[in-house]
């Protein structure tokens, strides 16, 4: 039944990160709000969707369904963002805006690679700035003693940095010719 997934090979560090993110969502379900739990689960599924889409030629689901699910998850995350706005949870609002920026850049990279290559230096700078902002958010939460939020932020930075952005290749400055 799961045979189409056998073709997808994950390095052990990716599996470890996905396991930690899953545990993270379970922890939120027990100790935090429903909104935080939905947020954690939606981001986890979205990360898996990006991973499947970018690293597998043999998907068990059509590209149209993958895109519809991805857009549905982004809509759900947007609703969570609205709840953060309504509740004046400003750190969550800023954090969400930074993640929206990262998702927009990933969407551009996947669906408009020529545009990204044409403006490679700007794209690199925007991505670097976004990651710096996300790291600052993790530091702020840890400084405030919000350990779960700080851990969550740091874990997601590592997850997206290693799984999606391939941070080691990203840190090499991009030029239009490279």
C-alpha positions, 0 to 999 in steps of 0.5 A, a space after each residue: 500500500 505504501 510502495 510508492 513512498 519507497 522510491 523516496 529516499 530520505 537521509 536520516 537527518 531529514 527523518 530526525 527533523 520530521 520526527 522532532 517536528 511531529 513531536 513538536 506538534 503533539 506537544 503543542 496539542 497537549 500544552 498550548 492552544 488549539 490555534 497553535 496546534 493547528 498552526 504546527 500541524 499545517 506547517 508540518 504537512 506543508 513542509 512534507 508537501 514541499 519535500 515531496 514536490 521537490 524531491 520525488 519524480 514518482 509522486 503517488 498524488 497528481 500535481 494538481 492535487 498537491 497544488 490544491 492541498 498546498 494552497 489549502 494549507 496556506 489558506 489555513 495558515 493565513 486564518 491562523 495568522 488572522 487569529 494572531 492579529 485579532 488576539 494581538 499576539 505581535 510576536 506570532 504576527 511578525 513570525 508569521 509574516 517572516 514565514 509567509 515571505 519564505 513561502 513566497 520565495 519558495 513558491 517563486 523558486 519552484 514555479 518561476 525559476 527563471 525570474 529567481 535566476 535573473 534576480 539571483 542576488 536580490 533573491 539571495 539577500 531577501 532569503 538571508 534577511 528572512 532567515 536572520 529575522 526568523 533567528 531573531 524571533 527565536 532569540 526573542 522567545 528564548 530571552 522572554 522565557 517562552 521555551 516552547 516557542 523558542 525551541 519551535 522557532 529554532 527547530 523550524 529554522 533548521 528544518 527549512 534551512 536543511 530540508 528546503 533551502 539547502 542552507 549550505 548551498 544557499 550560503 554561497 552568494 548567488 550571482 546571475 552567472 552561477 
